[in-house]
Amino acid sequence: MKRVGHGKGFREAKTQLSHIGRAPAEHGGMVNVPVYRGSTIISETLEEWERRKQNPITNYGRFGSPLSRALEAAFCELEGGHGSILFPSGLSACSHALLGIVKAGDHVLISDSVYGPVRIFADQVLTRFEVKVEYFHPTQHSDLLAKIGANTRAVYLESPGSMTFEVQDLPTLCAIAHHSGALVIMDNTWATPLYFKPFEHGVDISVHAATKYIVGHSDALLGIATANEQAWPLLQPSAHHFGEIGGPDDIYLALRGLRTLAVRMGQHYENALKLAQSLQQHPAVDRVLHPGLPNDPGHKIWKRDFLGASGLFGLVLKPMSKAQLSVFFSQLRLFKIGWSWGGYESLVLPVEQPKRTETIFSLNGPLIRIHAGIEAASDLIADMHQALQAACELRVSRADHEHH
Ligand SMILES: *Cc1c(COP(=O)(O)O)cnc(C)c1O
């Protein structure tokens, strides 16, 4: 297994990102691959038509365009896979990776801290096709070992976990899966191909919400799945047979976003870690869920396997009233409330108790997901602290009020 040092990997990727997935000589010298809009691809001769029919991707727009193939090729190179394919959303990449692998009667094991909509898809759709769906403890590999069987076809991982940020021991989990003959799908959206190399750790299919850091500006939805040589013949038809295809403008925005991925990720990494460190010191904070913090339970594995961290982490506050929480959210000036993440902007999300069936995730107070954008770290820290202060002062003023 090749280990790439953080600095080295980072510098190489920066250079790579400027050059992969484009071919000016093929597009009139234009720096960027233009937007191709098209359904029909015409042939001038019977011979050309017959030649194109040999390879579906050259004969109809539903199978892609020079633009979609440029993004797929660039992404595949970054991840170190055998082939990449685009989907119209991140969730579509997740669900079709599973659909490409399983058949009726198969068993699927999914990490308990998986992205919520994947759990809903597995519970409500896969089960209708008689696929048995089971969940396992994200950080206890003995639980995977106990539940895996001869009919387990797929093991689905996500690291760190959705909302709760547990870091998974990917090499160990992949070894257990492969020993039983199962394929491993991993959601690598959080780390991006820059900070986690899925195929070096045993993953067979990596899925991404390109909507997040690849697009990077909250202005398009797109999914990408990448497979190793073994899984590619299962993954690619799963897009083609279902008629999945991204829109040309969204693909263009994703390829444009990819150019600045390394500089943006560097800033998200630094901002989130600084913010997480400063929040750890605040008296209103119970826990900060960020694997880059040395006291995080996932820190050791994160340090061993990851090359960096993104802007997304969790914050557990000490118990506070709904009124105080409301003050906290409304006092924030730079962090707005919203789904999704990975854009340049900072976000917060009030999280309900995340759905878990195999893990007990006990919360002492409100859980908040934070996305640190690419603003100045000092401004983000100041904003978060003034809003927490305002929430704390409400408690003080209420207590004063009751006293007098
Ligand atoms: C957002 C997200 C998805 C789904 O992406 P969409 O483009 O919103 O469908 C999948 N996995 C993870 C980890 C995500 O954060």
PDBQT file of the ligand as one rigid body, heavy atoms in Angstrom, charges set to zero:
ROOT
HETATM    1  C1  LIG A 501     -25.225  15.298   0.479  1.00  0.00    +0.000 C 
HETATM    2  C2  LIG A 501     -24.733  13.921   0.594  1.00  0.00    +0.000 A 
HETATM    3  C3  LIG A 501     -25.167  12.925  -0.282  1.00  0.00    +0.000 A 
HETATM    4  C4  LIG A 501     -26.224  13.166  -1.321  1.00  0.00    +0.000 C 
HETATM    5  O1  LIG A 501     -25.879  14.150  -2.241  1.00  0.00    +0.000 OA
HETATM    6  P1  LIG A 501     -27.001  14.956  -3.065  1.00  0.00    +0.000 P 
HETATM    7  O2  LIG A 501     -26.253  15.530  -4.203  1.00  0.00    +0.000 OA
HETATM    8  O3  LIG A 501     -27.600  15.941  -2.142  1.00  0.00    +0.000 OA
HETATM    9  O4  LIG A 501     -28.005  13.916  -3.508  1.00  0.00    +0.000 OA
HETATM   10  C5  LIG A 501     -24.616  11.667  -0.137  1.00  0.00    +0.000 A 
HETATM   11  N1  LIG A 501     -23.704  11.400   0.814  1.00  0.00    +0.000 NA
HETATM   12  C6  LIG A 501     -23.272  12.328   1.661  1.00  0.00    +0.000 A 
HETATM   13  C7  LIG A 501     -22.246  11.984   2.680  1.00  0.00    +0.000 C 
HETATM   14  C8  LIG A 501     -23.766  13.618   1.581  1.00  0.00    +0.000 A 
HETATM   15  O5  LIG A 501     -23.355  14.534   2.450  1.00  0.00    +0.000 OA
ENDROOT
TORSDOF 0
